Amino acid sequence: MRLVTRKGIVASCSHLIVVAFVCFPSFSFGQAVSPPRTMADLIPLFDKYTPDQAQLASHRQELGQEPPQNAGQGDLGKFYFKRGVTAFDLGENTRAMQDLKKVLELGSPPERIASLSRLGWLEFIEGDPAKGLDTIKRGLEQIPAWHGGRLDVLGLYAIVAAQMGRLDLVGPTTKEIIDVVNWNRSMRAWHLFEHLYLERQNRFVGFALKEVGKLTEAEAALREALRQGDLDVPYFERRRNAGLPGYSTAERDLFRTQTKAMLAEVLAKQGRTLEAELLMRESLREILSGNGPPERLVLILAVALETLTSLDRLAEAEAMAKAGLGILARTGAKPDGMAYLLLRRSLADAMAGQGRYEESAKEALALAEAVKTSHPWLSEAARLGSPEIGLALGRSGKAEQGLAMLDAQYASSSQWRGREHPRSAVIQGYRGVVRWQAGEKSGALNDLRAAVEILLAHHGETYEQPAPGEVRRFGLILDTYLSALGDAAASPPSGLDPVAEAFRLADALRSRKIQTAISASAVRAAADTPELAALVRKLQDLGGEEEALIKILFNMSMLPPEKQLPKVMEDMRKRLEAIKPERAAFAKEVRTRFPAYAELVRPSPASIQDIQTVLQAGEAFIYVLPTEKNTLVWAIPKNGKPAFVAARIGTGELEGIVRRLRESLDIGSVGLDQLPPFDLQAAHRLYSLLLAPVAAGWEGASHLFVSSGGSLSQLPMAVLPTASVKTSSAKPAFSEYRKVPWLIRKAAITELPSASALIALRKMKPGSQGRSVFVGFGDPDFGAGGNVKTAMAIRRNLAVTRAVGKDIAEQNRVDWLAYSQLPPLPDTREELLAVAQALGAKPEADVYLGSKASKKTILGLNLADRRIVAFATHGLLAGDFPGLDQPALAMASSGSADEGLLKLEEILKLKLDADWVVLSACNTAAGDGEGAEAISGLGRGFFYAGARALLATHWPVETVSAKELVKGIFSRYSGAAGLSRAESLRRAMLAMIDETAAPTHTYAHPMFWAPYAVIGDGGNR
């Protein structure tokens, strides 16, 4: 590019900005459009991506040329500058540095300035940051303060200073960037260059702020850069048509793509994953549509991979890493270069995260071998590996290598981050996992215990949304620790009560998974309270700054001692120490001023004593937590000692049993004459393994609270037989199930998302006495008009095809369901009217049907004066509709999902004083266990809004039995003084089993009577 200065002087600084911005891109958000389900649609673009082969061949030929003989100094300077730039573009860094140093001796002033900037960048990325920054500064010293050409060099200087942690330089340099722009406002052609200069100013400033973790300010600057870039489009053409200097079209497009990538990274770090994905996809698509050097693509891709991994979208990360490696192989990139290192590390981490430890270990060892002769810091980085790679080595039969790697990582992380930092704790926890598998029981227990306590403490004092990848890592460590505690229960170590400790930690794990589903919605809901939103944003900004500084500090620690910057590192440590009390103060203010919000997003784990304190007479609490090897079960009575068992059945076997049982419960469109028999033996086996051994803790209770994890959360405990029983077919159909001793015959059952939820619900004040009894919303019009037949199938079945767990190419072929194609629910009309009648409500005033069952109606009503609020409609999970990143209820609409979906973030803003919220036709959980935490998050949302209990379903219900069951629940609830919610459900279920029948069959099969569950506090009136 040729830059016009304040006085009209032209300076040649071609390629300068490419140096600064090709190397560290990111992700972002642009339109209000929804992305496809996965990134699979981009994979074919990788295969089609072909750099300009003629240009590559020309560049390689240039690299092979020797300087012309008998050439003068000026010609030699031009030769070395051209060859040095070519080497730089091809990633031949050593060759580029050699040639650029010669330009400093032989080149013209513009060539020397451009070479100093480029050389400084290379020195920085090659492991000599102080020298690199000084080299760039030498270039700055050769450009007048008012000169427009100074802007690009200042931008590079600010970015390198930020990436080095030179906080003392970032502020003054970004101010000088703004000063240069202001100097140039007086030039004759300013109106043609204004938007270009402001775009560059904001891009440089935004990038530097991003690097030091100033996320809010970085977002504002990067958005402004994109806006100014849009405004500059017509002037770009006018400058080009007038022959004025400026960027080429390719340069302009590249910078815009990189700005989008940077903004996407900022948004991802703020937990705004949907916005981030949109821009991440956009930047990748744009870079893939070009034909520049693959290194530019890889460095944008590396940031996208980091984000996908943090979101735990590991299959996508793996596919994209392989696609990127394919590009490098096709274009002849060096297998020991930085691009290969970035992609192979991402690939190994993605494999390990999916539990494919042997493949991950093989990839990591091959990577370490490939970079042995490369740059020393690359070799050191490969030797140190990552926590995921250390775990993969340890769990693939290479315990000694895995422990050595994790030991080295832990020592380094402890030195530079501190032992109390979450990253250090994850490494220590992974070391505990490997030690446990290797039989080092004592050392493993110590590592696991320390890691878990640090991670819990850190999570409790921060309010950022936990990334799914973090939750997975925490879950893996805690899973092993809980198994270890279960084994230790028979012979506990001194000073440790394994049963009580495991219960507290199990509840922490359950709550943390739910928080992943609810946190982003909670943050958006908090925006309606400016004081709370400001506190959350401050905590988020401090978290971003801390993460950025730790990353810089740790990267610097990887350099040889003589290349490190002790004073800079010490300043960063001081700032990190100052951040801790700042965060603690803001977190305390949130919990003090907004306790309900704090409890929503950071509930305190419950102890056994906490549970016993809130239980009432005749109640018991059963907590079930599957782990990889065992399933831990606690039964806690109101008084007395809890019962505990570590049942010898792990998650894999449990999932198989639950899947088999659900095949006869969630049956799709199968007719009743083809209804599969319920596997009573498998169900009784679960009872024998899980509940019978802890019977001393719950036998005799008339009301059981149950909190189950994993696949078990998809199976109501009510369907477990308490004794072995054999049945044979009888007439009418399904009457043989009337003889089964179901658990529901012994006690009423209430489900809970976590133990801490019961404590929070029991603290709620009783509902107002002056409330109206009921309001219901059902049979919503989804916008299909008269084209959809309303003759319904036997089941309220929402056929949303989910893509979870499949190959990503398969996922991408799953079509979205249009909102207007949602199955109508005309039978819910009768159900709501019957409930209104049973409760003595006024149907004409209290029941909203068809087009009136809309989000607009709901948000416009005063729901705080209703005891029972019913939604007879479909429940949706994140990913069921384009852009839906949270649970939601499908309400009436003209055909638009945006108009119709009542999302979790909107539920959080409702003002309720409801004893029950009824979710009567909801498809509230996927049959394979996916989405359980999301539905628990939906429940938590209603609890936060003021509901005491939900009535929801485990699978799509059969329409006749659903109407009878719901009507039976509320006729009993309204007719019997003092009857609890759970007992009302229990009696309606027993009546369905023992008394209700159609002409051809009874309703004793659990498919009919068991889908409904009370979630929350089923004990109080």
TAZI-V981487 format. One line per field, one symbol per residue. ss: DSSP state (2 for helix, 1 for strand, 0 for the rest). phi: phi as a letter, one per 20 degrees, with the letter a starting at -180 (. if undefined). burial: # if it has 9 or more other C-alpha atoms within 8 Angstrom, else .. A space follows every 10 residues. Layout:
ss = ???
phi = ???
burial = ???
//
This chain:
ss = 0111000001 1100022222 2000000000 0000000002 2222222200 0022222222 2222000000 0022222222 2222222220 0022222222 2222220022 2222222222 2222200022 2222222222 0000000002 2222222222 2222002222 2222222222 2222220002 2222222222 2222222222 2000222222 2222222222 2222222222 2000000022 2222222222 2222222220 0022222222 2222222200 0002222222 2222222222 0002222222 2222222222 0000000222 2222222222 2220002222 2222222222 0000022222 2222002222 2222200022 2222222222 2222220000 0222222222 2222222200 2222222222 2222222222 2000000222 2222222222 2222222222 2000000222 2222222222 2222222222 2222220002 2222222222 2222222222 2222222000 2220022222 2222222222 2222222222 2220222222 2000000222 2222000011 1111110000 1111111000 0011111000 2222222222 2200000000 0222000002 2222222222 2222222000 0011111102 2222002220 1000000000 0010222220 0122200111 1000222222 2200000000 0111111111 0000000000 0000100000 0000000222 2200000022 2000002222 2222222220 0022221111 0001222222 0022211111 1100110000 0000000111 0100002222 1112222000 0001011110 0000000000 0222222222 2222201011 1110000122 2222222222 2222200000 2222222222 2222001000 1100022220 0111110000 0
phi = .deeegenfd decgmgfggf dfecfacacc eeeefffcef feggfffefc gfffffffff fffefdfffm ffgfffgfff fffffffffe meffffffff ffffedefgf ffffffffff fffffeocff fffffffffg fedgfeffff ffffffffff gffenfffdf fgffffgfff ffgefefgdg fedgffffff gffffffffg fdneffffgf ffffffffff fegffgffff femefrffgf fgffffgfff fffffffffe neffgffgff ffffffffee cfgfgfffff fffffffgff emefffffff ffffffffff dmfffdefff gfffffffff fffeneffff fffffffgff dgeefgffff ffffmcgffg ffffedndgf ffffffffff fffffedofe fgffffffff fffffffene ffffffffff ffffffffff ddcffffgff ffffffffgf fffffffeff bfffmcdgff fffgffffff fffffgfdff ffffffffdg ffgfffffff ffffffffff fffffffffg gfefcgffff fffffffffg ffffffffff ffecffffff ecffgedgfg fffefdgndb cdcccfcgdc decdcdefcn efebbdfebe gfffgfffff fffddddmdf fffdffffff fffffffffd dgfdgfecgn febdeccddm fffecffgee febfbdccgc dfgmffffef effffebfcc ecfaffffff ffeffffffe fffbbccblf eenemeedfe feffcedeee eedfnegfff gfefffefff egffcfffff fffffgffem edgfddcdcm ffedfgfffe eeefdcfccd cebfdcdgnf cgmedbfbde dfafpdfffe feegfeffef ddbdfcddde dfeeaffenf nfffffffff fffffpeebd dcdebgefff ffffffffge fffeedfnff fffffgffff fffecebegd aedeffgeed febedpdeee f
burial = ######.... ###..#..## ###.#####. ....#.#### ###.###.#. #....#..#. .##....... ...#.##### #.######.# .##.###### ####.##..# ########## ####..#### ########## ..#..##### ########## #######.## ..##.###.# #.###.#..# .######### ########## #####.#### #########. ##..##.### ....###... ##.####### ########.# ##.####### ########.. #.######## ########## ########## ########.. .....##.## ########## ###..##### #.##..##.# #..#..#### ##.##.#### ######.##. ###.###### ..##.##### ##.####### ######...# ..######## ##.###.### ########## #####.#### ######.##. .#....#### ########## ########## #######... .##.##.### ########## .###.####. ..##...##. .#...#..#. ..##.##.## #..##.#### ###.####.# ##.##..### ########## ########.. .######.## #..##.#### #######... ....#..#.# .###.##### #.###.##.. ########## ########## ##........ ..######.. .####.#### #########. #.....#... #.######## ####...... .#.#####.. ..#....#.# ##.#..#.## .#.####### #########. ###..##### #####.##.. ..######## ########## ####.##### #######.## ########.# ########## #######.## ########## ########## #########. ###.###### ####....## ########## ###..##... ########## #########. .
//
